[in-house]
Amino acid sequence: MDELQSIIQSRKSESVAGLQNAAQSRRKIVYVRTYDLTTAKLVTAPEILDFNFQSFWVVDASDSSTSVSLVANPQREGLLNDAVTLKNNLFLDLKYPIAGAQLYWSAQSGKTITIAFFTEGEVKPGSLVSAISGGVARIDGSSFTSAGLGSGGASASVIVASGAGTMILKADTSRKCATVYTDQAIWIGDSSVAVGTRGIPVAAGSTFEWRNLGALYACAVGVTATITGQVES
């Protein structure tokens, strides 16, 4: 009789373990949601996230001004004042699971935002560094254009004269890197760049990389310079 009870108990334990493993395999690890922001979602009628998550990553957004607000644990009082503004490429690891959240946003015609919510673990998006035979390869972005210069971010080349600075790269939070070439000597810096007094000198025929996300200006040293290059995003 004792042996029979032992066998029955063993079978019960195996069944429970099997159910636990099945539940574990069905657990959803990531929720990816794309939101159309054309119509506003107000604080009084927000988008409800009815699942728990531990971290999130704004995978994509229409442009650098596209944004939504997130309130974690919305059942608690006072948290509307602690809303987090989500913009392109923002990542936040919360360390501990969050019991649901709310999203709300103002109307942003034709714009969308895509957010990945992770239920467990830690994800660190960004540049990929991979070791390969003979060296190291780094992938900084997913696309590039040779017509990404100028104040509008759509010029293949920019003419820079002496005197006041000319914008050669616009502010862009999605830019990973810009590789720039100048055929003449220039100075680069902020909007107040000036030859010999403000900024950094760049020699004629030079190529340089720019990884700052802010706007970059240049002025020529005497002779008009032509700026060309490519922008990675």
N, C-alpha and C positions, 0 to 999 in steps of 0.2 A: 504493500500500500504506500509506504514511504517513497519507494522508487517511482511509483506511478505519479504521485503528487509532484515529485521532483521533475519528471518529464513534462507534466502539464505546465508547471511554473516556468520551465525553460522555454517551452513553446510560446507562452504568453510574452516573455521577455523579448524573444525574437520578433514577434508580431509588433510589439511597441517600437522596437528599434527600426523595423522596416517602415512603419508609418512615419517615424521621425525623419528618416532619411528621405522618404518620398516628399514630405513637406519641405525639407531643406532644398531639394532639387527643384521644387516648383517656386521657391521664393524669388520674387523679382528683384534684381539687383539695381537696375537703372530704369528710370522713367524719362523719356525724352518727349518734351512738349513744345510745339510751335504755336505761338499766339499771334493772331491778326489784331493789330493795335488800331485799326481804322476807327472802330467804335470804342468809346471810353468805357472803362470798368471803374465804377465809383466805389469809394470806401463802404458805402451803404449796400452795395450789391457786387462784391468782389468775385474774382475767380478763385474757387476753392480747390486747394490741394488736399485730397482726402487720403493721403498716404504719408507714412513717416519717411524721413530722409536724414542723412548725416552730412552731406556736402552737396554743392551744386556748382555748375559751370555754365556760363552763358556762351554757348557754342557759336552762335551767329546772331547778328542783328543787321538791320537794313543800313544803318550808318552810325557814326559815333554819337549822335544825339538821341538815338532810339533808347528808351528806358522804360522800365516798369518798377513798381515798388513792391517789396515783399515784407510781410509781417509774419513772423514765426510764432507758433503757439497762440493763435488768435483768441483763444478762450480766456486768456489772462487779461486783466484790466491794464490799461495804460500803454499797451504795446504799439498802438497806432503811431505814437510819437517816436517809436524806435524802428520805424520802417527802414529797410535797406534798399537803396536804389541800385537796380541791376542794369549794367550796360555791357556792351560787347566784350567778350573775353574775361569778364570778371569770374573769379573762382573763389569759393569760400569753403573751408573745411571746418565744420562745427564741432568736431571731436565726439559729440554725443548726439544720438538721434533726436530729431525734432518731431513732435507730435502734430503733424499737419501745419498748414500755412495758408495765407491768402495773398493773392496778387491783385493789384489795382493799377490803373494807368489812365492818363489823359488821352484824348483822341489824337492819333498820329497817322494821318491819312496815308494809306498804301504801305505802311511799315509793318514788319514782322520781327519777332524775336524768338530764338530757339534756346531752350534751357534743358540741360540734362541734370536730373536729380538722382543722387546715388544713395541707396539705402544703407550701405555699409562700406567699410574700407576707405582708403584715402587715394584720391586721384590728383595728379599734378600735371595739368596740361601745359604745353609750352613747346619750346624748341626741342627737337629730338636729337640726341647725341648718340651715335652708334659707332662702335669700333669695327673696322673692316681691315682686311689684309692690306698692309702697307700704309695705314694712317687712320684718321678719324674723319667721319663725314658728319656735318651738322645741317639739319634741315630747319630753316627758320620760318618758312611760310608755306602756303599752298598755291600761290599764284604770283605773277609779276607782270609789270607792264613797262614799256619804254616810253609811254605817253602819260606819265604820272607826275609831271613837274608843274611848277607855277602855282599861282594863287587859287586856281580852280582845280588843280590836281589832274589836269587832262592835257598838258602840253608836252610835246616831244623835246622841245628845247626852250630855253629862256634866255633872252638877251639882257645882259647886265651892263649898265653904264657906270661911270664914276659918279660920285655924289651920294644921294640918298639910297638906302638899301632897297633892293628888289626881292620880293618873295620868290624863292626857288623851290621850296617845299612847304605845302600847307600843313597845318596841324591835323594829325590823323591818328586816332587811337588804335586803328587796326593795322597800321604800318609796322612791319617787322624790321625792315632795313631799306635804306636807299643808297644806291651806288651812283656817285656823281662824278662827272668829268668836266673840267674847265680848260678851254684852249688858251686862256690868258690868265695872268695873275689876278687874284681876287682876295677880298677879305670876307669871311662869313661870321654870322652871329645873329643877334636878335634884331628887331626892327630899327634899332639905333646904331647898327654897325657902321663904322667909319674907317676909312683907310688910315692905318698908322696909330689909331687911338682907341678903337673899340672893336673887339672881335678877334678872329684868328686868321693869319695870312695863309693862303694856299697858292703855291707856285703854278706858273703856266704849264699846261700839259699834265696836270696832276689828276689822279682819281682818288676819291676818298669815300668811306662808308659813313652813313649817318643813321644812328639807331634811336635818337631822341624822337618822341612823338609830337613835339611842338613844332611850330612854324620856323623855318630857317630862311634867313635873308643873306644877300650878298651884294657887294659893290665892287666895281672893277678898279684896278690900279691904272688910271690913265686911259688905256685903250679898252674899247668895248669888248666884253667877253661873251662867249656863247656857252651856255651850260646844257649838258645833255646827261642822260643816265637812265636808270631803271629803278622802279619801286617794287618791293616785295611786300605782300600782305597775306 
